[in-house]
Amino acid sequence: MKPTKTIPTFEDENEERIFWQTHDVTEYIDMTQAKRVRFPNLKKTTKSISIRLPLDMIDALKVKANSMDVPYQSLIKMILSEGLKA
């Protein structure tokens, strides 16, 4: 299907986001010409969580992180990532 409509000009990203949430992209873009792309350098979206850990575990994490010259929260993420891969 060939696109039949012209994409409007948007004031900001929020306006564009709302537009695309309520309109069919195939009416504006020829999807038969689309190509798959990757964006490997984009930062992943993160979300803060609360987790209760024993104080001695936090202290041990901080000591280990300090010896590796990384923030202890980064060390926790590294450990979790490795555990998920296993």
N, CA, C and O atoms as a CHARMM CRD file, in Angstrom:
* protein
*
  344
    1    1 MET  N      0.84800  -1.18700   0.00000 PROA 1      0.00000
    2    1 MET  CA     0.00000   0.00000   0.00000 PROA 1      0.00000
    3    1 MET  C      0.89200   1.24800   0.00000 PROA 1      0.00000
    4    1 MET  O      1.79300   1.37000   0.83000 PROA 1      0.00000
    5    2 LYS  N      0.64400   2.14100  -0.90300 PROA 2      0.00000
    6    2 LYS  CA     1.40500   3.38400  -0.99300 PROA 2      0.00000
    7    2 LYS  C      0.84100   4.40700  -0.00300 PROA 2      0.00000
    8    2 LYS  O     -0.37200   4.48800   0.18600 PROA 2      0.00000
    9    3 PRO  N      1.72300   5.18700   0.62700 PROA 3      0.00000
   10    3 PRO  CA     1.23700   6.21000   1.55900 PROA 3      0.00000
   11    3 PRO  C      0.38000   7.23800   0.84200 PROA 3      0.00000
   12    3 PRO  O      0.66000   7.60700  -0.29900 PROA 3      0.00000
   13    4 THR  N     -0.66200   7.69700   1.51400 PROA 4      0.00000
   14    4 THR  CA    -1.57800   8.64200   0.89000 PROA 4      0.00000
   15    4 THR  C     -1.61700   9.99000   1.59700 PROA 4      0.00000
   16    4 THR  O     -2.20300  10.94500   1.08700 PROA 4      0.00000
   17    5 LYS  N     -1.00400  10.07000   2.75000 PROA 5      0.00000
   18    5 LYS  CA    -1.07600  11.29900   3.53100 PROA 5      0.00000
   19    5 LYS  C      0.31600  11.85000   3.80900 PROA 5      0.00000
   20    5 LYS  O      1.29500  11.10400   3.82700 PROA 5      0.00000
   21    6 THR  N      0.39800  13.14700   4.02500 PROA 6      0.00000
   22    6 THR  CA     1.65700  13.81800   4.35200 PROA 6      0.00000
   23    6 THR  C      1.80200  13.89700   5.87100 PROA 6      0.00000
   24    6 THR  O      0.85400  14.23900   6.57800 PROA 6      0.00000
   25    7 ILE  N      2.98300  13.57900   6.35700 PROA 7      0.00000
   26    7 ILE  CA     3.24100  13.65400   7.79500 PROA 7      0.00000
   27    7 ILE  C      3.23700  15.11900   8.21400 PROA 7      0.00000
   28    7 ILE  O      3.94300  15.93100   7.61700 PROA 7      0.00000
   29    8 PRO  N      2.44700  15.47000   9.23900 PROA 8      0.00000
   30    8 PRO  CA     2.40500  16.87400   9.66800 PROA 8      0.00000
   31    8 PRO  C      3.69000  17.29700  10.37400 PROA 8      0.00000
   32    8 PRO  O      4.51800  16.46100  10.73500 PROA 8      0.00000
   33    9 THR  N      3.84200  18.58600  10.56300 PROA 9      0.00000
   34    9 THR  CA     4.95700  19.14100  11.32500 PROA 9      0.00000
   35    9 THR  C      4.52800  19.18900  12.78400 PROA 9      0.00000
   36    9 THR  O      3.41000  19.60000  13.09400 PROA 9      0.00000
   37   10 PHE  N      5.42000  18.76700  13.68400 PROA 10     0.00000
   38   10 PHE  CA     5.08000  18.69900  15.10000 PROA 10     0.00000
   39   10 PHE  C      5.82100  19.77300  15.87600 PROA 10     0.00000
   40   10 PHE  O      6.94800  20.13300  15.53600 PROA 10     0.00000
   41   11 GLU  N      5.18200  20.27900  16.91700 PROA 11     0.00000
   42   11 GLU  CA     5.80100  21.29100  17.77700 PROA 11     0.00000
   43   11 GLU  C      6.88600  20.69000  18.66100 PROA 11     0.00000
   44   11 GLU  O      7.89900  21.33400  18.93200 PROA 11     0.00000
   45   12 ASP  N      6.67100  19.43700  19.11600 PROA 12     0.00000
   46   12 ASP  CA     7.64200  18.78800  20.00100 PROA 12     0.00000
   47   12 ASP  C      7.43900  17.28100  19.95100 PROA 12     0.00000
   48   12 ASP  O      6.51700  16.78800  19.30200 PROA 12     0.00000
   49   13 GLU  N      8.31300  16.55300  20.64500 PROA 13     0.00000
   50   13 GLU  CA     8.25100  15.09700  20.63100 PROA 13     0.00000
   51   13 GLU  C      6.94600  14.56900  21.21600 PROA 13     0.00000
   52   13 GLU  O      6.40500  13.57500  20.73100 PROA 13     0.00000
   53   14 ASN  N      6.44200  15.22300  22.24600 PROA 14     0.00000
   54   14 ASN  CA     5.21200  14.76700  22.87200 PROA 14     0.00000
   55   14 ASN  C      4.04300  14.82400  21.88400 PROA 14     0.00000
   56   14 ASN  O      3.23400  13.89800  21.81600 PROA 14     0.00000
   57   15 GLU  N      3.96300  15.90300  21.13000 PROA 15     0.00000
   58   15 GLU  CA     2.90100  16.03900  20.12500 PROA 15     0.00000
   59   15 GLU  C      3.03600  14.93100  19.07100 PROA 15     0.00000
   60   15 GLU  O      2.04000  14.33500  18.66000 PROA 15     0.00000
   61   16 GLU  N      4.26000  14.66300  18.64300 PROA 16     0.00000
   62   16 GLU  CA     4.49200  13.60800  17.66300 PROA 16     0.00000
   63   16 GLU  C      4.13300  12.24200  18.23700 PROA 16     0.00000
   64   16 GLU  O      3.53100  11.41800  17.54800 PROA 16     0.00000
   65   17 ARG  N      4.49700  12.00100  19.48900 PROA 17     0.00000
   66   17 ARG  CA     4.18600  10.72400  20.14700 PROA 17     0.00000
   67   17 ARG  C      2.68000  10.48800  20.18100 PROA 17     0.00000
   68   17 ARG  O      2.21100   9.39300  19.86900 PROA 17     0.00000
   69   18 ILE  N      1.93000  11.51200  20.55800 PROA 18     0.00000
   70   18 ILE  CA     0.46700  11.39700  20.61600 PROA 18     0.00000
   71   18 ILE  C     -0.10000  11.13600  19.22800 PROA 18     0.00000
   72   18 ILE  O     -1.01800  10.33200  19.06900 PROA 18     0.00000
   73   19 PHE  N      0.44400  11.81300  18.22600 PROA 19     0.00000
   74   19 PHE  CA    -0.03000  11.62300  16.85200 PROA 19     0.00000
   75   19 PHE  C      0.12700  10.17200  16.42300 PROA 19     0.00000
   76   19 PHE  O     -0.82300   9.56600  15.92700 PROA 19     0.00000
   77   20 TRP  N      1.33200   9.60200  16.61100 PROA 20     0.00000
   78   20 TRP  CA     1.58500   8.24100  16.14200 PROA 20     0.00000
   79   20 TRP  C      0.84500   7.19300  16.96400 PROA 20     0.00000
   80   20 TRP  O      0.62200   6.08200  16.48500 PROA 20     0.00000
   81   21 GLN  N      0.46500   7.52500  18.18000 PROA 21     0.00000
   82   21 GLN  CA    -0.32700   6.59300  18.98100 PROA 21     0.00000
   83   21 GLN  C     -1.77000   6.51200  18.47800 PROA 21     0.00000
   84   21 GLN  O     -2.48800   5.55500  18.77000 PROA 21     0.00000
   85   22 THR  N     -2.17700   7.51400  17.72900 PROA 22     0.00000
   86   22 THR  CA    -3.57800   7.56600  17.28800 PROA 22     0.00000
   87   22 THR  C     -3.73800   7.48100  15.76800 PROA 22     0.00000
   88   22 THR  O     -4.85700   7.61200  15.27000 PROA 22     0.00000
   89   23 HSD  N     -2.65800   7.26600  15.02200 PROA 23     0.00000
   90   23 HSD  CA    -2.73500   7.19400  13.56400 PROA 23     0.00000
   91   23 HSD  C     -2.01100   5.95300  13.04400 PROA 23     0.00000
   92   23 HSD  O     -1.08400   5.45100  13.68100 PROA 23     0.00000
   93   24 ASP  N     -2.43500   5.47600  11.90700 PROA 24     0.00000
   94   24 ASP  CA    -1.84400   4.29500  11.26800 PROA 24     0.00000
   95   24 ASP  C     -0.65800   4.73300  10.41300 PROA 24     0.00000
   96   24 ASP  O     -0.81200   5.48900   9.45400 PROA 24     0.00000
   97   25 VAL  N      0.52600   4.24400  10.77600 PROA 25     0.00000
   98   25 VAL  CA     1.75800   4.62700  10.08800 PROA 25     0.00000
   99   25 VAL  C      1.71000   4.28400   8.59800 PROA 25     0.00000
  100   25 VAL  O      2.31400   4.98500   7.78500 PROA 25     0.00000
  101   26 THR  N      0.99900   3.21500   8.23200 PROA 26     0.00000
  102   26 THR  CA     0.97400   2.79100   6.82700 PROA 26     0.00000
  103   26 THR  C      0.25400   3.78700   5.92200 PROA 26     0.00000
  104   26 THR  O      0.37800   3.71100   4.69900 PROA 26     0.00000
  105   27 GLU  N     -0.49200   4.71400   6.50600 PROA 27     0.00000
  106   27 GLU  CA    -1.12600   5.75700   5.70100 PROA 27     0.00000
  107   27 GLU  C     -0.14400   6.88200   5.36900 PROA 27     0.00000
  108   27 GLU  O     -0.43500   7.73600   4.53000 PROA 27     0.00000
  109   28 TYR  N      1.01800   6.88100   6.02700 PROA 28     0.00000
  110   28 TYR  CA     1.98600   7.96700   5.87300 PROA 28     0.00000
  111   28 TYR  C      3.34700   7.50800   5.34300 PROA 28     0.00000
  112   28 TYR  O      4.08600   8.29700   4.75300 PROA 28     0.00000
  113   29 ILE  N      3.67400   6.23400   5.55400 PROA 29     0.00000
  114   29 ILE  CA     4.99400   5.73000   5.18200 PROA 29     0.00000
  115   29 ILE  C      4.83900   4.42100   4.41700 PROA 29     0.00000
  116   29 ILE  O      4.03500   3.56800   4.79200 PROA 29     0.00000
  117   30 ASP  N      5.61400   4.26600   3.34200 PROA 30     0.00000
  118   30 ASP  CA     5.60000   3.03200   2.55800 PROA 30     0.00000
  119   30 ASP  C      6.44200   1.99500   3.29200 PROA 30     0.00000
  120   30 ASP  O      7.66900   1.99900   3.18900 PROA 30     0.00000
  121   31 MET  N      5.78600   1.11200   4.02900 PROA 31     0.00000
  122   31 MET  CA     6.48600   0.13900   4.86200 PROA 31     0.00000
  123   31 MET  C      7.18100  -0.95100   4.04500 PROA 31     0.00000
  124   31 MET  O      8.00700  -1.68700   4.58500 PROA 31     0.00000
  125   32 THR  N      6.86100  -1.06800   2.75500 PROA 32     0.00000
  126   32 THR  CA     7.55000  -2.06400   1.92300 PROA 32     0.00000
  127   32 THR  C      9.00100  -1.65900   1.69600 PROA 32     0.00000
  128   32 THR  O      9.81800  -2.49500   1.31100 PROA 32     0.00000
  129   33 GLN  N      9.33100  -0.40000   1.92500 PROA 33     0.00000
  130   33 GLN  CA    10.70100   0.09900   1.76200 PROA 33     0.00000
  131   33 GLN  C     11.46400   0.13500   3.08800 PROA 33     0.00000
  132   33 GLN  O     12.63300   0.52100   3.12300 PROA 33     0.00000
  133   34 ALA  N     10.80500  -0.26500   4.17500 PROA 34     0.00000
  134   34 ALA  CA    11.43000  -0.19900   5.49700 PROA 34     0.00000
  135   34 ALA  C     12.54900  -1.22500   5.61900 PROA 34     0.00000
  136   34 ALA  O     12.47600  -2.31500   5.05000 PROA 34     0.00000
  137   35 LYS  N     13.58400  -0.85900   6.37000 PROA 35     0.00000
  138   35 LYS  CA    14.70500  -1.74900   6.63600 PROA 35     0.00000
  139   35 LYS  C     14.88800  -1.85200   8.13900 PROA 35     0.00000
  140   35 LYS  O     14.69700  -0.88100   8.87000 PROA 35     0.00000
  141   36 ARG  N     15.26400  -3.05300   8.59200 PROA 36     0.00000
  142   36 ARG  CA    15.51500  -3.26500  10.01800 PROA 36     0.00000
  143   36 ARG  C     16.83700  -2.59400  10.39600 PROA 36     0.00000
  144   36 ARG  O     17.84200  -2.74600   9.70200 PROA 36     0.00000
  145   37 VAL  N     16.82000  -1.85400  11.49900 PROA 37     0.00000
  146   37 VAL  CA    18.02700  -1.19300  11.98900 PROA 37     0.00000
  147   37 VAL  C     18.21800  -1.52900  13.45700 PROA 37     0.00000
  148   37 VAL  O     17.27700  -1.91900  14.14900 PROA 37     0.00000
  149   38 ARG  N     19.45800  -1.37100  13.92400 PROA 38     0.00000
  150   38 ARG  CA    19.77700  -1.57900  15.33800 PROA 38     0.00000
  151   38 ARG  C     20.42800  -0.30400  15.85200 PROA 38     0.00000
  152   38 ARG  O     21.13500   0.38600  15.11700 PROA 38     0.00000
  153   39 PHE  N     20.18700  -0.00300  17.09600 PROA 39     0.00000
  154   39 PHE  CA    20.77900   1.14300  17.76400 PROA 39     0.00000
  155   39 PHE  C     21.53700   0.64800  18.99600 PROA 39     0.00000
  156   39 PHE  O     21.05500   0.78700  20.12000 PROA 39     0.00000
  157   40 PRO  N     22.72200   0.06900  18.78600 PROA 40     0.00000
  158   40 PRO  CA    23.42600  -0.57400  19.89600 PROA 40     0.00000
  159   40 PRO  C     23.93700   0.38900  20.96400 PROA 40     0.00000
  160   40 PRO  O     24.24000  -0.03800  22.07900 PROA 40     0.00000
  161   41 ASN  N     24.03800   1.66800  20.64800 PROA 41     0.00000
  162   41 ASN  CA    24.60200   2.61200  21.61100 PROA 41     0.00000
  163   41 ASN  C     23.55600   3.36100  22.43400 PROA 41     0.00000
  164   41 ASN  O     23.90200   4.23100  23.23300 PROA 41     0.00000
  165   42 LEU  N     22.27700   3.02800  22.24300 PROA 42     0.00000
  166   42 LEU  CA    21.24700   3.68100  23.03300 PROA 42     0.00000
  167   42 LEU  C     21.30900   3.17400  24.47000 PROA 42     0.00000
  168   42 LEU  O     21.54500   1.99200  24.72000 PROA 42     0.00000
  169   43 LYS  N     21.09500   4.08500  25.39700 PROA 43     0.00000
  170   43 LYS  CA    21.05700   3.67400  26.79500 PROA 43     0.00000
  171   43 LYS  C     19.72400   2.98800  27.05600 PROA 43     0.00000
  172   43 LYS  O     18.67300   3.45700  26.61800 PROA 43     0.00000
  173   44 LYS  N     19.78100   1.88800  27.76400 PROA 44     0.00000
  174   44 LYS  CA    18.55900   1.18100  28.11500 PROA 44     0.00000
  175   44 LYS  C     17.78500   1.99000  29.14600 PROA 44     0.00000
  176   44 LYS  O     18.36400   2.67600  29.98800 PROA 44     0.00000
  177   45 THR  N     16.48000   1.89400  29.06000 PROA 45     0.00000
  178   45 THR  CA    15.64000   2.54200  30.05600 PROA 45     0.00000
  179   45 THR  C     15.81700   1.81700  31.38100 PROA 45     0.00000
  180   45 THR  O     15.81600   0.58700  31.43100 PROA 45     0.00000
  181   46 THR  N     15.96600   2.57400  32.43500 PROA 46     0.00000
  182   46 THR  CA    16.15100   1.96200  33.74200 PROA 46     0.00000
  183   46 THR  C     15.00500   2.35300  34.66500 PROA 46     0.00000
  184   46 THR  O     14.30200   3.33700  34.43300 PROA 46     0.00000
  185   47 LYS  N     14.83900   1.57000  35.69900 PROA 47     0.00000
  186   47 LYS  CA    13.81400   1.84200  36.70000 PROA 47     0.00000
  187   47 LYS  C     14.42000   1.57400  38.06700 PROA 47     0.00000
  188   47 LYS  O     15.07600   0.55400  38.27700 PROA 47     0.00000
  189   48 SER  N     14.19800   2.48500  38.98300 PROA 48     0.00000
  190   48 SER  CA    14.68300   2.30400  40.34500 PROA 48     0.00000
  191   48 SER  C     13.81500   1.28600  41.06400 PROA 48     0.00000
  192   48 SER  O     12.59400   1.26800  40.91100 PROA 48     0.00000
  193   49 ILE  N     14.46100   0.44300  41.84800 PROA 49     0.00000
  194   49 ILE  CA    13.73800  -0.51000  42.68400 PROA 49     0.00000
  195   49 ILE  C     14.30500  -0.44000  44.09000 PROA 49     0.00000
  196   49 ILE  O     15.41400   0.05000  44.29900 PROA 49     0.00000
  197   50 SER  N     13.54700  -0.92600  45.04000 PROA 50     0.00000
  198   50 SER  CA    14.03700  -1.03400  46.41200 PROA 50     0.00000
  199   50 SER  C     14.25100  -2.50500  46.70800 PROA 50     0.00000
  200   50 SER  O     13.41200  -3.34300  46.38000 PROA 50     0.00000
  201   51 ILE  N     15.36600  -2.81200  47.32300 PROA 51     0.00000
  202   51 ILE  CA    15.66200  -4.18700  47.71100 PROA 51     0.00000
  203   51 ILE  C     16.34400  -4.14200  49.06900 PROA 51     0.00000
  204   51 ILE  O     17.26100  -3.35100  49.28900 PROA 51     0.00000
  205   52 ARG  N     15.89900  -4.97700  49.95300 PROA 52     0.00000
  206   52 ARG  CA    16.49500  -5.01400  51.28900 PROA 52     0.00000
  207   52 ARG  C     17.57200  -6.08700  51.30900 PROA 52     0.00000
  208   52 ARG  O     17.32900  -7.25200  50.99400 PROA 52     0.00000
  209   53 LEU  N     18.77300  -5.65700  51.69200 PROA 53     0.00000
  210   53 LEU  CA    19.90600  -6.56800  51.79800 PROA 53     0.00000
  211   53 LEU  C     20.48900  -6.45200  53.19800 PROA 53     0.00000
  212   53 LEU  O     20.43100  -5.38400  53.80800 PROA 53     0.00000
  213   54 PRO  N     21.04600  -7.53300  53.70900 PROA 54     0.00000
  214   54 PRO  CA    21.71200  -7.45100  55.02000 PROA 54     0.00000
  215   54 PRO  C     22.88200  -6.45700  54.95400 PROA 54     0.00000
  216   54 PRO  O     23.57100  -6.35200  53.93900 PROA 54     0.00000
  217   55 LEU  N     23.08200  -5.74400  56.04700 PROA 55     0.00000
  218   55 LEU  CA    24.14700  -4.73400  56.07500 PROA 55     0.00000
  219   55 LEU  C     25.51300  -5.33300  55.77500 PROA 55     0.00000
  220   55 LEU  O     26.32500  -4.71000  55.09100 PROA 55     0.00000
  221   56 ASP  N     25.77500  -6.53500  56.27900 PROA 56     0.00000
  222   56 ASP  CA    27.08700  -7.13300  56.01300 PROA 56     0.00000
  223   56 ASP  C     27.26900  -7.43500  54.52800 PROA 56     0.00000
  224   56 ASP  O     28.38800  -7.38300  54.01900 PROA 56     0.00000
  225   57 MET  N     26.17700  -7.75100  53.82900 PROA 57     0.00000
  226   57 MET  CA    26.26500  -7.99700  52.38300 PROA 57     0.00000
  227   57 MET  C     26.56000  -6.69100  51.64500 PROA 57     0.00000
  228   57 MET  O     27.36600  -6.66800  50.71400 PROA 57     0.00000
  229   58 ILE  N     25.91700  -5.62200  52.05600 PROA 58     0.00000
  230   58 ILE  CA    26.16100  -4.31100  51.43400 PROA 58     0.00000
  231   58 ILE  C     27.60900  -3.88600  51.67600 PROA 58     0.00000
  232   58 ILE  O     28.28200  -3.39100  50.77200 PROA 58     0.00000
  233   59 ASP  N     28.07100  -4.08400  52.89600 PROA 59     0.00000
  234   59 ASP  CA    29.47000  -3.74400  53.20200 PROA 59     0.00000
  235   59 ASP  C     30.43500  -4.54800  52.33500 PROA 59     0.00000
  236   59 ASP  O     31.40800  -4.00300  51.81300 PROA 59     0.00000
  237   60 ALA  N     30.16400  -5.84600  52.18300 PROA 60     0.00000
  238   60 ALA  CA    31.03000  -6.69400  51.35700 PROA 60     0.00000
  239   60 ALA  C     30.99300  -6.24300  49.89300 PROA 60     0.00000
  240   60 ALA  O     32.02000  -6.23100  49.21300 PROA 60     0.00000
  241   61 LEU  N     29.80000  -5.87200  49.41700 PROA 61     0.00000
  242   61 LEU  CA    29.67300  -5.37400  48.04000 PROA 61     0.00000
  243   61 LEU  C     30.48200  -4.09100  47.85300 PROA 61     0.00000
  244   61 LEU  O     31.14900  -3.91000  46.83500 PROA 61     0.00000
  245   62 LYS  N     30.41700  -3.21100  48.83900 PROA 62     0.00000
  246   62 LYS  CA    31.15400  -1.94800  48.74000 PROA 62     0.00000
  247   62 LYS  C     32.66100  -2.18400  48.73600 PROA 62     0.00000
  248   62 LYS  O     33.38800  -1.53200  47.98700 PROA 62     0.00000
  249   63 VAL  N     33.12800  -3.10000  49.55600 PROA 63     0.00000
  250   63 VAL  CA    34.56400  -3.40900  49.60100 PROA 63     0.00000
  251   63 VAL  C     35.00700  -3.98500  48.25900 PROA 63     0.00000
  252   63 VAL  O     36.01500  -3.55900  47.69600 PROA 63     0.00000
  253   64 LYS  N     34.24600  -4.95900  47.74800 PROA 64     0.00000
  254   64 LYS  CA    34.60100  -5.58100  46.46500 PROA 64     0.00000
  255   64 LYS  C     34.54600  -4.54500  45.33900 PROA 64     0.00000
  256   64 LYS  O     35.44000  -4.49800  44.49400 PROA 64     0.00000
  257   65 ALA  N     33.50200  -3.72000  45.32700 PROA 65     0.00000
  258   65 ALA  CA    33.37300  -2.70100  44.28600 PROA 65     0.00000
  259   65 ALA  C     34.53500  -1.71500  44.34600 PROA 65     0.00000
  260   65 ALA  O     35.06600  -1.30400  43.31400 PROA 65     0.00000
  261   66 ASN  N     34.91900  -1.34300  45.55100 PROA 66     0.00000
  262   66 ASN  CA    36.04100  -0.42000  45.71700 PROA 66     0.00000
  263   66 ASN  C     37.32900  -1.02400  45.17100 PROA 66     0.00000
  264   66 ASN  O     38.13100  -0.32900  44.54800 PROA 66     0.00000
  265   67 SER  N     37.52500  -2.31600  45.40500 PROA 67     0.00000
  266   67 SER  CA    38.74200  -2.97100  44.90000 PROA 67     0.00000
  267   67 SER  C     38.73100  -3.06600  43.37300 PROA 67     0.00000
  268   67 SER  O     39.78500  -3.15200  42.74100 PROA 67     0.00000
  269   68 MET  N     37.53700  -3.04900  42.78900 PROA 68     0.00000
  270   68 MET  CA    37.40600  -3.09900  41.32400 PROA 68     0.00000
  271   68 MET  C     37.30400  -1.69700  40.71900 PROA 68     0.00000
  272   68 MET  O     37.25800  -1.53700  39.50000 PROA 68     0.00000
  273   69 ASP  N     37.26800  -0.68100  41.59300 PROA 69     0.00000
  274   69 ASP  CA    37.14400   0.71900  41.17900 PROA 69     0.00000
  275   69 ASP  C     35.85300   0.97200  40.38700 PROA 69     0.00000
  276   69 ASP  O     35.86300   1.65000  39.36000 PROA 69     0.00000
  277   70 VAL  N     34.74600   0.41300  40.88700 PROA 70     0.00000
  278   70 VAL  CA    33.42400   0.65300  40.29500 PROA 70     0.00000
  279   70 VAL  C     32.46200   0.99800  41.42500 PROA 70     0.00000
  280   70 VAL  O     32.67600   0.57700  42.56200 PROA 70     0.00000
  281   71 PRO  N     31.41500   1.75100  41.13600 PROA 71     0.00000
  282   71 PRO  CA    30.39200   2.00400  42.16600 PROA 71     0.00000
  283   71 PRO  C     29.72000   0.68100  42.56400 PROA 71     0.00000
  284   71 PRO  O     29.54400  -0.20700  41.73000 PROA 71     0.00000
  285   72 TYR  N     29.35400   0.56100  43.82600 PROA 72     0.00000
  286   72 TYR  CA    28.81200  -0.72300  44.28600 PROA 72     0.00000
  287   72 TYR  C     27.48800  -1.07200  43.61200 PROA 72     0.00000
  288   72 TYR  O     27.19200  -2.24900  43.40900 PROA 72     0.00000
  289   73 GLN  N     26.69100  -0.06700  43.26500 PROA 73     0.00000
  290   73 GLN  CA    25.43200  -0.36600  42.56400 PROA 73     0.00000
  291   73 GLN  C     25.71600  -0.91000  41.16100 PROA 73     0.00000
  292   73 GLN  O     24.96800  -1.75100  40.66400 PROA 73     0.00000
  293   74 SER  N     26.77800  -0.44300  40.52800 PROA 74     0.00000
  294   74 SER  CA    27.17500  -0.99400  39.22900 PROA 74     0.00000
  295   74 SER  C     27.61800  -2.44000  39.38300 PROA 74     0.00000
  296   74 SER  O     27.32900  -3.27700  38.52900 PROA 74     0.00000
  297   75 LEU  N     28.32300  -2.73600  40.47600 PROA 75     0.00000
  298   75 LEU  CA    28.73600  -4.10700  40.73700 PROA 75     0.00000
  299   75 LEU  C     27.51200  -5.01200  40.91100 PROA 75     0.00000
  300   75 LEU  O     27.48600  -6.13300  40.40300 PROA 75     0.00000
  301   76 ILE  N     26.51300  -4.52400  41.62400 PROA 76     0.00000
  302   76 ILE  CA    25.28100  -5.30900  41.79400 PROA 76     0.00000
  303   76 ILE  C     24.65500  -5.60800  40.43500 PROA 76     0.00000
  304   76 ILE  O     24.22800  -6.73600  40.18500 PROA 76     0.00000
  305   77 LYS  N     24.59700  -4.61000  39.55600 PROA 77     0.00000
  306   77 LYS  CA    24.03700  -4.82400  38.21000 PROA 77     0.00000
  307   77 LYS  C     24.85600  -5.84100  37.42700 PROA 77     0.00000
  308   77 LYS  O     24.30100  -6.67800  36.71400 PROA 77     0.00000
  309   78 MET  N     26.17900  -5.76700  37.56100 PROA 78     0.00000
  310   78 MET  CA    27.05100  -6.72800  36.87000 PROA 78     0.00000
  311   78 MET  C     26.78000  -8.15200  37.36300 PROA 78     0.00000
  312   78 MET  O     26.67900  -9.08900  36.57100 PROA 78     0.00000
  313   79 ILE  N     26.66500  -8.29200  38.67600 PROA 79     0.00000
  314   79 ILE  CA    26.41500  -9.61900  39.26000 PROA 79     0.00000
  315   79 ILE  C     25.05700 -10.15600  38.80600 PROA 79     0.00000
  316   79 ILE  O     24.93700 -11.32900  38.45000 PROA 79     0.00000
  317   80 LEU  N     24.04500  -9.30400  38.82000 PROA 80     0.00000
  318   80 LEU  CA    22.71900  -9.72600  38.37400 PROA 80     0.00000
  319   80 LEU  C     22.72400 -10.11500  36.89800 PROA 80     0.00000
  320   80 LEU  O     22.10800 -11.10900  36.51500 PROA 80     0.00000
  321   81 SER  N     23.40800  -9.34400  36.08200 PROA 81     0.00000
  322   81 SER  CA    23.49100  -9.63500  34.65300 PROA 81     0.00000
  323   81 SER  C     24.16100 -10.98300  34.39700 PROA 81     0.00000
  324   81 SER  O     23.69000 -11.78100  33.58700 PROA 81     0.00000
  325   82 GLU  N     25.26900 -11.22400  35.10300 PROA 82     0.00000
  326   82 GLU  CA    25.96700 -12.50600  34.95600 PROA 82     0.00000
  327   82 GLU  C     25.08100 -13.67000  35.40000 PROA 82     0.00000
  328   82 GLU  O     25.06200 -14.72600  34.76700 PROA 82     0.00000
  329   83 GLY  N     24.35500 -13.46400  36.48700 PROA 83     0.00000
  330   83 GLY  CA    23.46100 -14.49400  36.98400 PROA 83     0.00000
  331   83 GLY  C     22.33500 -14.81300  36.01400 PROA 83     0.00000
  332   83 GLY  O     21.92600 -15.96800  35.89400 PROA 83     0.00000
  333   84 LEU  N     21.83300 -13.80200  35.32400 PROA 84     0.00000
  334   84 LEU  CA    20.76100 -14.02500  34.33900 PROA 84     0.00000
  335   84 LEU  C     21.26700 -14.76900  33.11500 PROA 84     0.00000
  336   84 LEU  O     20.51200 -15.51200  32.48700 PROA 84     0.00000
  337   85 LYS  N     22.52800 -14.58000  32.77000 PROA 85     0.00000
  338   85 LYS  CA    23.09600 -15.26800  31.61100 PROA 85     0.00000
  339   85 LYS  C     23.35600 -16.74400  31.89700 PROA 85     0.00000
  340   85 LYS  O     23.34900 -17.57300  30.98700 PROA 85     0.00000
  341   86 ALA  N     23.58600 -17.06600  33.17900 PROA 86     0.00000
  342   86 ALA  CA    23.91800 -18.46000  33.55000 PROA 86     0.00000
  343   86 ALA  C     22.71400 -19.38100  33.48000 PROA 86     0.00000
  344   86 ALA  O     22.83200 -20.57300  33.76100 PROA 86     0.00000
